Amino acid sequence: MNAGFRNLLGRRDTTRFKAYVLAIAVQMLILPVLQFFGLIQLSAPAFYPLGATLGGFLFGLAMNWGGGCAAGVWYKLGAGNIGALIAILGLSLGYVATEAGALQPLRLFIQSVGASEAMTLSSLFHLPLWVAGVPLALLLMFFLLKDSRTVTESGWSWTRTGVVVGGIGIIAWLASSLAGRNFGMAVMPGNKDIFELLSFGKWQALSWDFFFVLGIPLGGFLSVLRAGKFTWSTLSGPALWKLAGGGFVLGASASLAGGCTVGHGLTGIPLLSLGSIAFTIFAILGAWAGVILQKKK
C-alpha cells in the first residue's frame, strides 16, 4: 500500500490506489452474502479514535522509512531484499514492545481515549451490513470501472489486481473461519507469532496467522522468480538504521491502532469499520507527509 498511497501525491498516479479500492469493493459486495448463508461470522476491529488517528499517521509516515507497509516488507524479503529483514526485525520489536513490553502503558492510555468495540457505519445507523455495504460497493465499482485501461508495473491491469486481491480477502475469511478465527487478512498477529516462535520457542504460535504471513514472502519469491527478476540486494550502514527505526515505528503504531493497512485497510473497511476508515485516512496523510519531507531534503 505504500506505493499506492505515495503515488497519489508524488506522481499523481491513481493506478495502485484504484486496485486497492476495487479489492475493498469486491469484499464489501461478497462478504455479507457469505455471512447470510452462515459460511462466515464477520467481526470488525475495535475502534480506538486516538489510536487509529495517531497510529495511522505514524504508520503512514514510517512506511517511507521502513520501505513499505507490514505486508510489503515481508513481500520484499521473499523478493531478495535483505533490508526488508532489518525492517521486519524492527517491526516485530516495535509491535511486541507496544503490545506487552515497555510501551504497553502508552498503548493502553491511547486506546482508552474514546474506545468503542467494533463500531461500524452500519451499526451507527442501525442497519444490516448488506444494506449499507452492497449499494456502496456497487457505486464504487461503477465509478472505478468507467476507465480500466491503465496497467500496473507488472503488466496486470489494476482491475485484475483489485479483483484478485479482493478474492484473496474473501478466501482468507473462509479459511480462517474454518480454523475458528473469525477475521480476514491481517499481518501483525502472524508477525508476532513468528517472532515469538523464533525468539522464545513458543510452538503455540503455529497459528493461522503464522502461516498466512509466511505465505507472503513465499508468494513474493515465486512472483519474482517467475518474472526472472530475483536478485539479492545490498545495504549501507545508514540505511540499516533507517530501516530498523522505520520498522519499529511501523510495529508500534500498528499496535496503537489495533491493526495495519491489511487488517484495517483491506479487511476492516469492507465491514465499514470506523476505526479502519480513520486509520486508513490518516495512514494516507502520513504517507503524504513522508513524501513532502523527502522532497525538502
Secondary structure, DSSP 8 states (H G I E B T S, - for coil): -HHHHHHHHHT---HHHHHHHHHHHHHHHHHHHHHHTTS-------B-HHHHHHHHHHHHHHHHHHTS-HHHHHHHHHTT-HHHHHHHHHHHHHHHHHHHSTTHHHHHHHHHTT-BTT-BHHHHTT--HHHHHHHHHHHHHHHHTT----B-TTS-BHHHHHHHHHHHHHHHHHHHHHTT------SHHHHHHHHHHHHH--GGG-SHHHHHHHHHHHHHHHHHHHHT--------HHHHHHHHHHHHHHHHHHHHHTS-IIIIIIIIGGGTBHHHHHHHHHHHHHHHHHHHHHHH-
